[in-house]
């Protein structure tokens, strides 16, 4: 009996030993995995030195960034300040400025040269104040128009000008009775605000130019731009003169502002002729009138009337025409031949306009070299007898632009110019009547 009890005790002890030993082993291993490592509090500890080094590097980067930001702020402040000009060098700066202005006027013959000039000058062009046209300043436009064909062309021209304009306009038409009736009826119908119209009898001017033989298809009317200083009111100082076969693709105020760029004795603003006509190499035995280089095209002219009168323009062009006709016998390009002959003798009179102010679509034109893209164009000149049938790689674009204004309803041009007075320009109308020309159109809705 005693032996059996001892056997049971041994069995229970062995079982407990087998159970507790693995349990204790598992608890020991588990507690070892979750042991928290002590933080290195000593500065000599290697892990502590790594953390301190990283913090110092971060602080150095912050200091460098602050230095860079302060330097950038200082540069911005320096750029925003006006340039300092030493007082002792004021004379040199004035002379340098004069040279820059002179370069500005001589390099504006083409659109490309203006672009090159802007690149060369960099940001310095921003410091030069650009002339602007007051929004209420009246722009004066003179056009010679006679007959049914010219009347049809001039209507398209007027529509293109009115479509883009933002200023009051004053038209001076030198017309015969046919063109006057057509234009007067149109302006009365359209009733466009801030537009004034004066008519001058072309028949009264024929005697002034009828002595000049002319082979040009424009006939005697193609010579009447020569007598505008005598025809237009004496109180009119400047005017833009246009051929009837012109189409505008921009605001005419951009052209009017060019008057501010005239220097010295410059009284004529013209674009260089875009064909070899005046070079005399178009065909054998071709003998053109004298001209300066390629000559200038008179489809678009800026006239400083007051200065021309002081220079005795009437006497100047008459003497030149008489002298050249002794050998040339007649003009081939009407008034353009005489203008160029005068400029040949007096080159100081002309201010060359950028070529995009008169892109000429003549039979022998080289106008494609004037522009890189059709969007650069401002004025298109159909100066070929073929007109819309002229050959040009962009003629489809030009033709569509012309036809757009040809079919455009003039009543849609009835747009008010806000912020400008709407009184009638009585002075110009009275001057026109006093000179014995055709009366001005009666004022309708703000002076039309």
Legacy VTK file of the C-alpha trace (Angstrom):
# vtk DataFile Version 3.0
C-alpha trace
ASCII
DATASET POLYDATA
POINTS 448 float
0.000 0.000 0.000
2.778 2.323 0.960
4.602 1.466 -2.244
1.647 2.434 -4.400
1.381 5.902 -2.796
5.012 6.594 -3.396
4.612 5.662 -7.069
1.737 8.138 -7.495
3.711 10.963 -5.904
6.608 10.405 -8.284
4.242 10.405 -11.234
2.589 13.704 -10.167
5.974 15.332 -9.530
7.237 14.261 -12.928
4.104 15.588 -14.627
4.384 18.949 -12.869
8.043 19.164 -13.813
7.256 18.474 -17.484
4.545 21.179 -17.445
6.339 23.997 -15.583
9.739 23.739 -17.289
8.389 24.632 -20.830
6.115 27.287 -19.306
8.988 28.963 -17.514
11.132 28.755 -20.650
8.402 30.464 -22.743
7.952 33.236 -20.165
11.678 33.878 -20.114
11.950 34.153 -23.883
8.896 36.422 -24.138
10.179 38.811 -21.514
13.525 38.992 -23.327
11.849 40.190 -26.590
10.087 43.132 -24.892
13.083 44.457 -23.008
13.329 48.248 -23.343
16.808 49.549 -24.121
18.005 52.377 -21.888
18.442 55.838 -23.487
22.034 56.954 -23.973
22.213 59.873 -21.591
25.966 60.220 -21.635
27.461 62.631 -24.228
30.261 60.140 -24.707
27.814 57.515 -25.894
28.311 56.901 -29.709
24.556 56.974 -30.491
24.200 60.319 -28.699
27.008 61.861 -30.775
25.289 60.799 -34.022
22.058 62.553 -33.033
23.868 65.726 -31.999
25.778 65.780 -35.329
22.565 65.498 -37.355
20.981 68.366 -35.411
24.019 70.571 -35.995
23.983 69.844 -39.736
20.296 70.748 -39.932
20.979 74.028 -38.120
23.790 74.871 -40.584
21.435 74.310 -43.536
18.868 76.629 -41.990
21.489 79.347 -41.573
22.593 78.981 -45.214
19.007 79.221 -46.434
18.470 82.395 -44.415
21.634 83.917 -45.904
20.460 83.111 -49.440
17.012 84.600 -48.791
18.502 87.800 -47.353
20.792 88.089 -50.385
17.840 87.666 -52.768
15.854 90.338 -50.930
18.796 92.707 -51.196
19.049 92.071 -54.947
15.326 92.738 -55.413
15.597 96.029 -53.547
18.582 97.046 -55.661
16.810 96.213 -58.931
13.683 98.141 -57.928
15.681 101.336 -57.300
16.214 103.770 -60.241
19.691 103.739 -61.786
22.132 106.141 -60.200
23.646 108.621 -62.645
26.684 110.554 -61.386
26.262 114.305 -61.660
29.630 114.797 -63.345
28.637 112.465 -66.217
25.299 114.092 -67.057
26.695 115.516 -70.288
27.801 112.087 -71.467
24.491 110.525 -70.539
22.590 113.173 -72.512
24.729 112.621 -75.579
24.299 108.868 -75.245
20.530 109.292 -74.986
20.554 111.398 -78.129
22.373 108.639 -79.996
19.808 106.104 -78.821
16.956 108.283 -80.061
18.654 108.716 -83.428
19.100 104.978 -83.768
15.450 104.480 -82.918
14.299 106.597 -85.846
16.723 105.130 -88.391
16.092 101.482 -87.583
12.339 101.477 -87.887
12.236 100.926 -91.633
11.061 97.341 -91.231
9.333 95.286 -88.627
12.353 92.969 -88.369
14.745 95.818 -87.580
12.452 97.000 -84.795
12.474 93.527 -83.315
16.278 93.380 -83.465
16.467 96.780 -81.838
14.267 95.609 -78.985
16.426 92.556 -78.401
19.613 94.609 -78.432
18.303 97.170 -75.990
17.025 94.567 -73.533
15.013 96.012 -70.677
16.253 99.547 -71.327
13.326 100.135 -73.709
10.972 99.901 -70.745
12.514 103.057 -69.306
11.811 105.108 -72.461
8.282 106.585 -72.393
6.369 105.550 -75.494
4.125 108.162 -77.166
0.405 107.500 -76.931
-2.723 108.942 -78.502
-5.311 110.471 -76.206
-8.510 108.451 -76.468
-10.487 111.580 -77.394
-7.972 112.992 -79.894
-9.448 113.297 -83.384
-7.539 111.508 -86.141
-7.674 113.215 -89.549
-7.700 111.124 -92.735
-7.513 112.460 -96.303
-8.594 110.374 -99.311
-8.840 111.253 -103.007
-11.854 109.463 -104.451
-13.571 109.949 -107.817
-15.862 107.747 -109.905
-17.850 104.569 -109.235
-14.886 102.182 -108.992
-13.010 104.342 -106.516
-16.186 104.778 -104.465
-16.605 101.024 -104.159
-13.013 100.601 -103.006
-13.112 103.493 -100.546
-16.209 102.098 -98.838
-14.268 98.933 -97.997
-11.378 101.051 -96.740
-13.639 103.170 -94.525
-15.300 100.079 -93.058
-11.943 98.553 -92.129
-10.851 101.807 -90.459
-14.113 102.211 -88.534
-14.112 98.569 -87.459
-10.775 98.853 -85.634
-10.849 102.481 -84.487
-11.098 103.660 -80.863
-10.760 107.400 -81.506
-12.929 110.089 -83.077
-12.266 110.321 -86.813
-12.456 113.172 -89.302
-12.492 112.189 -92.983
-11.471 114.671 -95.682
-12.655 113.410 -99.083
-11.487 115.013 -102.336
-14.253 113.794 -104.647
-16.212 114.380 -107.797
-19.997 114.735 -107.648
-20.582 110.985 -108.140
-18.387 109.853 -105.265
-19.689 112.616 -103.012
-23.300 111.492 -103.399
-22.436 107.835 -102.764
-20.346 108.545 -99.684
-22.715 111.129 -98.224
-25.645 108.702 -98.468
-23.627 105.930 -96.848
-22.481 108.019 -93.884
-26.014 109.323 -93.351
-27.304 105.747 -93.369
-24.684 104.347 -91.023
-24.961 107.225 -88.503
-21.647 106.317 -86.877
-20.938 108.433 -83.753
-17.772 110.531 -83.379
-17.147 110.618 -87.127
-16.936 113.876 -89.092
-16.861 114.170 -92.874
-15.819 116.996 -95.181
-15.945 116.975 -98.976
-13.734 118.994 -101.326
-14.522 119.424 -105.015
-11.926 117.567 -107.092
-12.998 119.374 -110.263
-11.689 122.647 -108.823
-8.265 121.054 -108.335
-7.816 119.673 -111.843
-6.159 122.840 -113.087
-3.463 122.442 -110.419
-2.179 119.153 -111.879
-3.635 118.835 -115.379
-0.344 120.084 -116.912
1.418 116.868 -115.763
1.162 113.985 -118.297
0.321 110.784 -116.407
0.300 107.195 -117.703
-0.994 105.680 -114.462
-4.450 104.072 -114.457
-5.585 106.492 -111.724
-5.529 109.337 -114.241
-5.554 112.967 -113.171
-6.944 112.095 -109.727
-3.744 110.187 -108.983
-1.878 113.508 -108.837
-4.134 115.384 -106.424
-2.321 114.308 -103.265
0.368 116.766 -104.285
-1.937 119.728 -103.573
-3.314 118.694 -100.176
-1.394 121.449 -98.380
-3.354 123.927 -100.481
-6.684 122.064 -100.369
-7.112 121.130 -96.714
-7.915 123.725 -94.003
-4.986 125.912 -93.015
-5.560 125.150 -89.327
-5.095 121.411 -89.922
-1.565 120.508 -88.826
-1.256 116.838 -89.768
-3.161 114.202 -91.697
-2.917 110.566 -92.765
-3.317 110.237 -96.547
-4.608 106.935 -97.935
-5.196 105.416 -101.349
-8.644 103.954 -101.920
-7.251 100.419 -102.457
-6.135 100.071 -98.825
-7.421 97.646 -96.173
-6.663 98.226 -92.488
-6.058 95.309 -90.130
-5.418 97.374 -86.983
-6.389 100.572 -85.182
-5.358 103.618 -87.225
-4.378 105.357 -83.961
-1.244 103.174 -83.968
-0.222 104.905 -87.198
-1.243 108.362 -85.977
1.123 108.091 -83.002
4.104 107.753 -85.368
3.907 111.519 -85.933
5.552 111.874 -82.512
8.659 110.129 -83.860
9.348 112.712 -86.572
12.686 114.461 -86.017
14.268 117.607 -87.400
12.840 118.570 -90.798
11.001 115.293 -91.412
7.588 116.076 -92.879
6.685 112.910 -94.821
6.106 109.453 -93.337
6.418 106.761 -96.021
7.058 103.037 -96.423
9.816 101.912 -98.772
8.650 100.671 -102.158
8.518 96.870 -102.101
9.401 96.249 -105.740
12.449 96.892 -107.936
10.605 99.485 -110.011
12.834 102.439 -109.124
15.988 100.318 -109.415
15.302 100.140 -113.148
15.990 96.417 -113.583
12.505 95.029 -114.191
12.987 94.877 -117.958
15.341 96.067 -120.645
15.515 99.841 -121.211
13.334 100.484 -118.160
13.950 104.086 -117.108
12.119 105.106 -113.926
11.954 108.502 -112.262
14.791 109.314 -109.842
14.360 107.903 -106.349
16.327 107.272 -103.186
17.239 103.575 -103.324
14.092 101.570 -103.932
12.040 104.701 -103.509
8.905 105.097 -101.408
5.281 104.099 -101.937
2.652 106.826 -101.525
-0.329 104.577 -100.788
0.045 105.536 -97.110
1.478 108.967 -96.265
1.876 110.842 -93.005
1.851 114.567 -93.844
2.922 117.302 -91.448
0.949 120.016 -93.212
2.115 122.975 -91.134
5.802 122.192 -91.715
5.236 121.498 -95.418
3.640 124.895 -95.850
6.596 126.560 -94.127
8.961 124.708 -96.477
6.963 126.005 -99.481
5.972 122.536 -100.594
3.947 123.811 -103.560
6.979 125.490 -105.081
9.241 122.549 -104.237
7.270 119.829 -106.008
6.364 122.004 -109.009
9.987 122.903 -109.746
11.017 119.256 -109.393
8.226 118.027 -111.683
9.011 120.613 -114.351
12.695 119.696 -114.326
12.154 115.927 -114.545
9.396 116.127 -117.161
11.855 117.699 -119.558
13.525 114.286 -119.866
10.900 111.832 -118.580
8.009 113.426 -120.542
5.336 111.867 -118.264
4.812 110.136 -114.947
4.339 106.377 -114.787
3.198 106.105 -111.161
1.359 109.438 -110.822
2.145 111.450 -107.669
4.543 108.758 -106.422
7.112 109.631 -109.094
7.101 113.298 -108.106
7.232 112.576 -104.361
10.281 110.357 -104.917
12.023 112.897 -107.129
11.613 115.519 -104.387
12.910 113.091 -101.728
15.894 112.219 -103.931
16.939 115.881 -103.779
15.865 116.352 -100.140
16.245 113.042 -98.249
15.940 114.803 -94.889
12.202 115.278 -95.536
11.258 111.611 -95.151
10.648 109.519 -92.052
10.705 105.853 -93.058
7.803 103.836 -91.686
7.986 100.114 -90.859
7.020 98.063 -93.892
3.951 96.501 -92.245
2.195 99.891 -92.554
1.981 99.403 -96.318
2.263 95.790 -97.474
2.149 96.228 -101.240
0.573 93.551 -103.430
1.870 94.817 -106.766
2.858 92.634 -109.728
6.578 92.712 -108.868
6.280 92.953 -105.105
8.858 91.678 -102.640
6.515 92.247 -99.694
6.836 88.640 -98.512
10.232 89.578 -97.069
8.555 92.220 -94.924
6.716 89.885 -92.580
7.079 86.422 -91.095
3.407 85.840 -90.371
0.213 87.389 -91.718
-0.728 88.358 -88.173
2.103 90.927 -88.275
0.391 92.942 -91.013
-1.329 96.241 -90.296
-2.170 97.693 -93.726
-2.669 95.849 -97.028
-2.290 97.787 -100.277
-3.853 96.360 -103.450
-1.645 98.493 -105.711
-1.831 96.281 -108.776
-4.280 96.802 -111.652
-5.175 93.136 -111.116
-6.349 93.944 -107.548
-7.780 90.737 -106.013
-6.342 88.614 -108.838
-2.756 89.478 -107.977
-0.418 86.533 -107.328
0.884 86.071 -103.792
1.344 83.040 -101.548
-0.929 84.653 -98.926
-3.374 86.186 -101.372
-6.198 83.962 -100.100
-5.873 85.466 -96.631
-5.684 89.003 -98.043
-8.673 88.401 -100.298
-10.793 87.025 -97.455
-9.949 90.049 -95.312
-10.968 92.409 -98.114
-14.204 90.529 -98.846
-15.077 90.497 -95.149
-15.191 94.289 -95.051
-16.728 94.511 -98.516
-19.773 92.573 -97.288
-19.766 93.996 -93.756
-22.924 95.873 -92.742
-21.983 99.480 -92.014
-24.835 99.775 -89.519
-22.904 97.434 -87.216
-20.183 100.090 -86.921
-22.502 102.334 -84.908
-20.436 102.106 -81.729
-20.243 104.863 -79.106
-16.870 106.070 -77.831
-17.427 106.373 -74.098
-15.760 109.152 -72.162
-15.392 111.563 -75.086
-17.503 114.648 -75.899
-19.890 114.209 -78.808
-20.027 117.776 -80.091
-19.856 118.438 -83.802
-16.525 119.653 -85.172
-17.889 122.976 -86.430
-14.492 124.553 -87.098
-13.495 122.093 -89.795
-16.909 122.255 -91.428
-16.898 126.053 -91.534
-13.376 126.092 -92.931
-14.380 123.741 -95.691
-17.383 125.851 -96.632
-15.376 129.076 -96.500
-12.893 127.736 -99.068
-15.671 127.345 -101.581
-15.625 123.542 -101.714
-18.522 121.184 -101.402
-20.363 121.662 -98.107
-19.723 119.278 -95.277
-22.193 116.566 -94.453
-24.768 117.931 -91.986
-24.263 116.745 -88.430
-26.218 113.632 -87.557
-25.752 111.899 -84.215
-22.560 113.285 -82.787
-21.268 115.098 -85.813
-21.607 112.692 -88.703
LINES 1 449
448 0 1 2 3 4 5 6 7 8 9 10 11 12 13 14 15 16 17 18 19 20 21 22 23 24 25 26 27 28 29 30 31 32 33 34 35 36 37 38 39 40 41 42 43 44 45 46 47 48 49 50 51 52 53 54 55 56 57 58 59 60 61 62 63 64 65 66 67 68 69 70 71 72 73 74 75 76 77 78 79 80 81 82 83 84 85 86 87 88 89 90 91 92 93 94 95 96 97 98 99 100 101 102 103 104 105 106 107 108 109 110 111 112 113 114 115 116 117 118 119 120 121 122 123 124 125 126 127 128 129 130 131 132 133 134 135 136 137 138 139 140 141 142 143 144 145 146 147 148 149 150 151 152 153 154 155 156 157 158 159 160 161 162 163 164 165 166 167 168 169 170 171 172 173 174 175 176 177 178 179 180 181 182 183 184 185 186 187 188 189 190 191 192 193 194 195 196 197 198 199 200 201 202 203 204 205 206 207 208 209 210 211 212 213 214 215 216 217 218 219 220 221 222 223 224 225 226 227 228 229 230 231 232 233 234 235 236 237 238 239 240 241 242 243 244 245 246 247 248 249 250 251 252 253 254 255 256 257 258 259 260 261 262 263 264 265 266 267 268 269 270 271 272 273 274 275 276 277 278 279 280 281 282 283 284 285 286 287 288 289 290 291 292 293 294 295 296 297 298 299 300 301 302 303 304 305 306 307 308 309 310 311 312 313 314 315 316 317 318 319 320 321 322 323 324 325 326 327 328 329 330 331 332 333 334 335 336 337 338 339 340 341 342 343 344 345 346 347 348 349 350 351 352 353 354 355 356 357 358 359 360 361 362 363 364 365 366 367 368 369 370 371 372 373 374 375 376 377 378 379 380 381 382 383 384 385 386 387 388 389 390 391 392 393 394 395 396 397 398 399 400 401 402 403 404 405 406 407 408 409 410 411 412 413 414 415 416 417 418 419 420 421 422 423 424 425 426 427 428 429 430 431 432 433 434 435 436 437 438 439 440 441 442 443 444 445 446 447
